[in-house]
Amino acid sequence: MAETGEEETASAEASGFSDISDSELVEFLDLEDAKESAVSLSKPGPSSELPGKDDKPDWCELQMVYGKELPGSLTPEKAAVLDIGASIHLAKELELHDLVTVPTTTKEDAWAVKFLNILSMVPTLQSEGRIREFPVFGEVEGIFLVGVIDELHYTSKGELELAELKTRRRPVLPLSAQKKKDYFQVSLYKYIFDAMVQGKVTPASLIHHTKLCVDKPLGPSVLRHARQGGVSVKSLGDLMELVFLSLTLSDLPAIDTLKLEYVHQETATTLGTEIVAFEEKEVKSKVRHFVAYWMGRRDPQGVDVEEAWKCRTCDYVDICEWRRSSGMLSSLREPKAKKLK
């Protein structure tokens, strides 16, 4: 049954909807050169993310825009929420593997670590049936996307299942709008992963979008860890060739089921799980909608009036032109008066 705007406004804070997510949505790839950093190589392997944009337009495009135009630091409360969520995810990772820090100085090195993790995780999934933090990347509707799948495992029925962990500050399940965002995230992960194992993601597409120099020698730290893992390469191009062969020749299936698990941060209690139905047409349609903004074909949009309660926790609520032009100012400041009408 559809929820009304008033019902969601009244219950937003009580439900813990103001919790910020500790799980990243798929990122639009940042094409700027990677700066000197250290990334993690796992045994058998989580992924290491390139510096990227934390773009979540499906929550509120204007909030995202304001965040880039008027950047500010996280409040201590929000930072603590992210730290707790990250700790829970890290604990899950360490159940399956150790982490090794690998110094990198170029974006080629960073992608090399990502590729080394994939090379180690593909056989691990086949032999042990479970891996965590699997990197995914590919082109969707002309845009190159990068993300990390929380967990892949085989079920008792032999189906490959994607499991995404979401932690909650309060012991309640999120409202429908939050769930829709999560549904889209895992569906997009499936779309990209399936394309990777089916050979639809090509080296040419990756190079075109990332501007990687495949002939550039890899850094000594990356080469050392590659040798320790039994991989003998000199350049990113050599490693890239191995990765794409591994993905397409490993007989990995497409993902069969998508599962979301919501966990209370303080008690680690599972609040509930949801199985998500994959709808490819809907996923591609939503991506096209977002791409239209990124390609300059439309202006950014704020939330609908029915979801005006989202503005209650937004840092830019007092300057938002969308809210003013949509007549949501009085509905936010006088929610009780509106409900009585």
C-alpha positions in Angstrom: 0.0 0.0 0.0 1.4 3.4 -0.9 2.3 5.7 1.9 1.1 9.3 1.9 3.4 12.3 2.2 2.0 13.2 5.6 2.5 9.8 7.0 6.1 9.8 6.0 6.7 13.3 7.3 5.3 12.3 10.7 7.2 9.1 11.0 10.6 10.1 9.4 12.4 10.9 12.6 10.8 8.1 14.6 11.9 5.6 12.1 15.5 6.6 12.1 15.3 7.6 8.5 17.7 10.4 9.2 20.4 7.8 9.5 23.0 8.3 6.8 24.0 5.3 4.8 27.3 3.6 5.5 27.2 1.8 2.2 28.2 3.6 -1.0 26.1 3.8 -4.0 27.8 3.1 -7.3 30.0 6.1 -8.1 30.4 8.0 -11.3 34.1 7.6 -12.1 36.2 10.6 -11.3 38.5 11.1 -14.2 41.0 13.3 -12.3 44.4 11.8 -11.8 44.7 9.8 -8.6 46.9 11.5 -6.0 49.5 9.6 -3.9 47.7 7.2 -1.6 47.7 3.8 0.0 45.1 1.2 -0.9 44.4 -2.2 0.5 45.1 -5.5 -1.0 43.4 -8.4 0.5 44.1 -12.1 1.1 42.2 -13.3 -0.7 40.9 -9.9 -1.4 38.6 -6.9 -0.9 38.6 -4.1 -3.4 40.3 -0.7 -3.2 38.4 2.3 -4.5 39.8 4.9 -6.8 39.3 8.5 -5.6 35.8 9.1 -6.7 32.7 11.2 -6.4 30.2 10.3 -3.7 27.3 11.0 -6.0 23.9 9.8 -4.8 21.4 11.7 -7.1 18.6 9.3 -6.4 18.2 10.7 -2.9 18.1 14.4 -3.9 19.9 15.9 -6.8 19.9 19.4 -5.4 21.4 18.2 -2.1 24.2 16.6 -4.1 24.8 19.8 -6.1 24.8 22.1 -3.1 27.2 19.7 -1.4 29.7 20.2 -4.3 29.2 23.9 -4.6 29.2 24.6 -0.9 31.3 21.8 0.6 31.4 21.5 4.4 32.6 19.0 6.9 30.5 16.3 8.5 29.1 17.0 11.9 30.6 14.9 14.7 27.4 12.9 14.9 27.2 12.0 11.3 30.9 11.2 11.2 30.4 8.8 14.1 27.6 7.1 12.3 29.8 6.5 9.2 32.7 5.3 11.5 30.4 2.7 13.1 29.0 1.5 9.8 32.5 1.2 8.4 33.7 -0.8 11.4 30.8 -3.3 10.9 31.7 -3.7 7.3 35.4 -4.1 8.1 34.6 -6.8 10.7 32.6 -8.7 8.0 35.6 -8.4 5.6 38.1 -9.7 8.2 36.0 -12.8 8.7 37.1 -14.0 5.3 40.5 -12.4 4.7 43.3 -10.2 5.9 44.2 -6.8 4.6 47.5 -5.6 3.3 48.3 -1.9 2.6 49.8 -1.3 -0.8 51.3 2.2 -1.4 50.2 3.6 -4.8 51.2 6.8 -6.6 49.2 6.7 -9.8 45.7 5.8 -11.0 47.2 2.9 -12.9 48.5 1.5 -9.6 45.1 2.0 -8.0 43.4 0.1 -10.8 46.1 -2.6 -10.6 45.2 -3.3 -7.0 41.6 -3.5 -8.0 42.5 -6.0 -10.7 44.7 -8.1 -8.3 41.8 -8.3 -5.9 39.5 -9.5 -8.7 42.0 -12.1 -9.8 42.2 -13.5 -6.2 38.5 -13.4 -5.6 37.2 -15.2 -8.7 38.7 -18.5 -7.8 37.9 -18.0 -4.1 34.2 -17.6 -5.0 34.3 -20.8 -7.1 36.2 -22.9 -4.5 34.8 -21.6 -1.2 31.5 -20.2 -2.3 31.7 -16.7 -0.6 33.6 -13.4 -1.1 33.2 -9.9 0.1 33.9 -6.4 -1.3 34.0 -7.4 -5.0 34.8 -4.4 -7.3 32.4 -3.9 -10.3 32.8 -1.5 -13.1 31.2 -0.9 -16.5 29.3 1.3 -18.9 25.6 1.9 -18.5 23.8 4.1 -20.9 27.1 5.8 -21.9 28.3 6.5 -18.4 31.1 4.5 -16.7 30.2 3.4 -13.2 32.4 2.0 -10.4 31.1 0.2 -7.3 31.8 -2.5 -4.7 29.5 -5.4 -3.9 29.3 -6.2 -0.2 29.1 -9.9 -0.6 28.6 -12.7 -3.2 27.9 -16.2 -2.1 26.2 -19.4 -3.4 23.0 -20.4 -1.6 22.0 -24.0 -0.7 20.2 -24.2 -4.0 23.4 -23.3 -5.9 22.2 -19.9 -6.9 24.6 -16.9 -6.8 23.3 -14.3 -4.4 24.3 -10.7 -3.9 23.9 -9.6 -0.3 24.1 -5.9 0.6 24.5 -4.9 4.2 22.9 -1.7 5.5 23.4 -0.6 9.1 20.9 1.5 11.0 21.5 3.9 13.9 18.0 3.1 15.3 16.5 -0.4 15.6 13.9 0.2 12.9 13.6 -0.6 9.2 13.8 2.3 6.7 10.9 3.8 5.0 9.9 3.1 1.4 12.0 5.9 -0.2 15.2 4.6 1.5 14.4 1.1 0.4 13.8 2.2 -3.2 17.3 3.7 -3.2 18.7 0.5 -1.9 16.8 -1.6 -4.5 18.3 0.5 -7.2 21.8 0.1 -5.9 21.8 -3.7 -5.8 20.0 -3.9 -9.1 22.6 -1.7 -10.7 25.4 -3.8 -9.1 23.8 -6.9 -10.7 23.5 -5.2 -14.1 27.2 -4.4 -14.1 28.5 -7.7 -12.6 26.5 -9.7 -15.1 28.0 -7.6 -17.9 31.5 -8.2 -16.6 31.2 -12.0 -16.5 29.4 -12.1 -19.8 32.2 -10.3 -21.6 30.1 -7.2 -22.3 32.6 -4.9 -20.4 35.6 -4.4 -22.7 39.2 -3.2 -22.1 38.5 -0.6 -24.8 35.6 0.9 -22.9 37.5 0.9 -19.7 40.5 2.7 -21.3 38.2 5.2 -23.1 36.5 6.3 -20.0 39.3 6.2 -17.5 42.1 7.5 -19.8 44.4 4.8 -18.2 47.9 4.4 -19.7 48.1 0.6 -20.1 51.8 0.6 -21.0 52.9 2.6 -18.0 55.1 0.5 -15.6 53.4 -0.3 -12.3 54.9 0.8 -9.0 57.4 -1.4 -7.1 54.9 -2.0 -4.3 52.2 -3.2 -6.6 54.6 -5.4 -8.6 55.9 -6.9 -5.3 52.4 -7.8 -4.1 51.5 -9.2 -7.6 54.5 -11.5 -7.5 53.6 -12.6 -4.0 50.2 -13.6 -5.3 51.7 -15.6 -8.2 51.0 -12.9 -10.9 53.9 -11.9 -13.1 53.2 -8.7 -15.0 55.0 -5.4 -15.7 52.3 -3.1 -16.9 48.6 -2.4 -16.3 47.9 -3.7 -19.8 49.3 -7.1 -18.9 47.2 -7.3 -15.7 44.1 -6.0 -17.5 44.3 -8.9 -20.0 44.5 -11.4 -17.2 41.5 -10.0 -15.4 39.2 -9.9 -18.5 40.2 -13.5 -19.3 39.6 -14.6 -15.8 36.1 -13.0 -15.7 34.9 -14.4 -19.0 36.6 -17.9 -18.8 35.8 -18.7 -15.2 32.2 -19.8 -15.9 30.9 -17.4 -13.2 27.1 -17.2 -13.6 25.0 -14.1 -13.6 23.6 -13.1 -10.2 20.4 -15.0 -9.4 19.1 -13.2 -6.3 19.5 -9.8 -4.7 19.2 -9.5 -0.9 19.3 -6.5 1.4 20.1 -7.0 5.1 19.4 -4.2 7.6 21.4 -4.4 10.9 21.2 -2.2 14.0 24.6 -0.6 14.6 24.6 -0.7 18.4 23.5 -4.3 18.9 24.4 -5.9 15.5 20.9 -7.3 15.5 19.4 -8.0 12.1 16.3 -5.9 11.7 15.1 -7.5 8.6 16.0 -8.8 5.1 14.4 -8.1 1.7 14.7 -9.9 -1.6 14.8 -7.5 -4.5 13.2 -8.2 -7.8 15.5 -7.2 -10.7 13.9 -5.2 -13.4 16.4 -4.3 -16.2 14.1 -1.9 -18.0 13.5 0.1 -14.8 17.2 0.2 -14.0 18.2 1.5 -17.4 15.3 4.0 -17.4 16.5 5.4 -14.0 20.1 5.6 -15.2 19.0 7.5 -18.3 17.1 10.0 -16.0 20.3 10.6 -14.0 22.5 10.8 -17.1 20.3 13.5 -18.6 21.4 15.7 -15.7 25.1 14.7 -15.9 25.1 15.4 -19.6 23.6 18.9 -19.2 20.2 18.0 -20.8 18.2 19.0 -17.8 18.5 21.0 -14.5 18.9 19.2 -11.2 15.7 18.4 -9.4 14.7 18.4 -5.7 12.4 16.0 -4.1 8.7 15.7 -4.7 6.2 17.2 -2.3 5.4 13.7 -1.0 9.0 13.3 0.1 9.5 16.8 1.5 10.2 15.2 4.9 13.7 14.4 3.5 14.5 18.1 3.8 14.3 17.9 7.6 17.8 16.5 7.8 19.3 18.4 4.9 22.1 20.9 5.6 20.9 23.2 2.8 17.2 23.4 3.7 17.4 27.2 4.2 18.8 28.1 0.8 17.1 25.5 -1.4 15.4 27.2 -4.3 13.5 24.0 -5.3 11.8 23.9 -1.9 10.8 27.5 -2.1 9.5 27.3 -5.7 7.6 24.1 -4.9 5.7 25.7 -2.0 7.2 23.3 0.5 8.3 25.9 3.0 5.1 26.0 5.1 4.7 22.2 4.9 8.0 21.7 6.5 7.7 24.3 9.2 4.0 23.6 10.0 3.5 19.9 9.4 0.7 19.7 12.0 -1.3 22.5 10.4 -1.1 20.8 7.1 -2.3 17.5 8.4 -5.4 19.1 10.0 -6.6 20.5 6.7 
